[in-house]
């Protein structure tokens, strides 16, 4: 990522997985396919403050492959790569443990 992006609070930046071809080898146009809900964590924020002002670290870290909710986050494009900025609450699971 040539432009440095630093997420705030309990947010993270995710590089979405590429869409795959169908089993028959057909690549669907972007408008006809559902965007993947998996991605790699590129950057994480410092965490969210609790009631006493202590910072709660995030459960995910840079390099984790995650599964996230459909329609979550905000899309951000840099250097022809699409990133997603989302809250840790939108993360459903860390894949591959």
C-alpha positions in Angstrom: 0.0 0.0 0.0 1.8 3.1 -1.2 -0.6 5.5 0.7 -0.3 4.8 4.4 -3.6 4.3 6.1 -4.0 4.0 9.9 -7.3 2.8 11.2 -8.6 4.5 14.4 -10.2 2.9 17.5 -11.4 -0.7 17.0 -11.3 -0.5 13.2 -9.2 -2.5 10.8 -8.2 -2.4 7.1 -8.8 -5.5 5.1 -7.7 -6.5 1.6 -10.6 -8.4 0.1 -10.0 -11.8 -1.5 -10.2 -11.9 -5.3 -13.4 -13.2 -6.8 -13.0 -16.7 -8.3 -14.3 -18.3 -11.4 -17.2 -20.7 -11.4 -16.6 -24.5 -11.3 -17.2 -24.5 -15.1 -14.4 -21.9 -15.5 -16.6 -18.9 -16.2 -15.5 -15.6 -14.8 -18.6 -13.5 -13.9 -18.5 -9.8 -14.5 -18.2 -7.7 -11.2 -21.8 -6.5 -11.5 -23.2 -10.0 -11.5 -21.2 -11.5 -8.7 -21.3 -11.2 -5.0 -18.2 -9.7 -3.5 -16.1 -12.1 -1.3 -16.6 -11.9 2.4 -13.1 -13.0 3.2 -9.9 -11.0 3.4 -6.5 -10.4 4.9 -6.0 -7.9 7.7 -3.6 -5.2 6.5 -3.7 -2.8 9.5 -5.4 -2.6 12.9 -6.3 0.3 15.1 -5.1 0.7 18.7 -8.3 -0.7 20.2 -11.4 0.7 22.0 -11.4 2.3 25.4 -13.5 0.7 28.1 -15.5 2.4 30.8 -12.4 3.2 32.8 -10.5 4.5 29.8 -8.2 1.5 29.4 -7.5 0.4 25.9 -8.9 -3.0 24.9 -6.6 -4.6 22.3 -8.2 -6.1 19.2 -8.6 -9.9 18.8 -7.3 -9.8 15.2 -3.8 -8.9 14.1 -2.1 -7.9 10.8 -1.8 -11.0 8.5 -4.9 -12.8 9.9 -7.4 -14.1 7.3 -10.9 -13.2 8.4 -14.5 -13.8 7.5 -16.7 -10.7 7.8 -20.4 -9.7 7.4 -21.9 -8.9 4.1 -22.5 -5.2 3.5 -20.1 -4.2 6.3 -17.5 -1.6 6.3 -16.5 1.2 4.0 -14.7 0.6 0.7 -11.4 2.4 0.0 -9.5 2.1 -3.3 -5.7 2.9 -3.5 -3.3 1.8 -6.3 -6.1 -0.1 -8.1 -6.5 -2.3 -5.0 -9.8 -2.4 -3.1 -9.6 -2.2 0.7 -12.4 -2.4 3.3 -12.3 -0.4 6.6 -14.5 -2.2 9.1 -15.1 -2.4 12.8 -14.0 -5.4 14.7 -17.6 -6.2 15.5 -18.1 -7.0 11.8 -15.5 -9.8 12.0 -17.3 -13.1 12.3 -14.2 -15.4 12.5 -10.5 -15.7 12.0 -9.8 -18.4 9.4 -7.0 -21.0 9.7 -6.3 -20.2 13.3 
